[in-house]
Amino acid sequence: MIKGDIFTSPIEFAIKKTIETLGDTEDERIIKEGLRRSAKMWEAIRVHGLSICGMTYEQFCKQFEEKKNVIFMSDEELEVYYKAVKIMNVLDE
């Protein structure tokens, strides 16, 4: 069963299926190892700040014109970040 969110689950699924199709040649073992590492990374990643519901594919893609930064944070750091954003939004009003 795929765990994760609507953004990362398809990636996890694709990696798992690709690993299953690879053989045992040296090149394929190297690719499998890279995919295993990618799978571990995607298990940990959660996507915030993107919309998906009620949009066309083009509208979804348009978000990436402005939202193109990726920041790695712990859960605690993310909580502090959200608090800071709320404070800044109040100050802007």
Rosetta blueprint (number, residue, H / E / L):
1 M L
2 I L
3 K L
4 G L
5 D L
6 I L
7 F L
8 T L
9 S H
10 P H
11 I H
12 E H
13 F H
14 A H
15 I H
16 K H
17 K H
18 T H
19 I H
20 E H
21 T H
22 L L
23 G L
24 D L
25 T L
26 E H
27 D H
28 E H
29 R H
30 I H
31 I H
32 K H
33 E H
34 G H
35 L H
36 R H
37 R H
38 S H
39 A H
40 K H
41 M H
42 W H
43 E H
44 A H
45 I L
46 R L
47 V L
48 H L
49 G L
50 L L
51 S L
52 I L
53 C L
54 G L
55 M L
56 T L
57 Y H
58 E H
59 Q H
60 F H
61 C H
62 K H
63 Q H
64 F H
65 E H
66 E L
67 K L
68 K L
69 N L
70 V L
71 I L
72 F L
73 M L
74 S L
75 D H
76 E H
77 E H
78 L H
79 E H
80 V H
81 Y H
82 Y H
83 K H
84 A H
85 V H
86 K H
87 I H
88 M H
89 N H
90 V H
91 L H
92 D H
93 E L
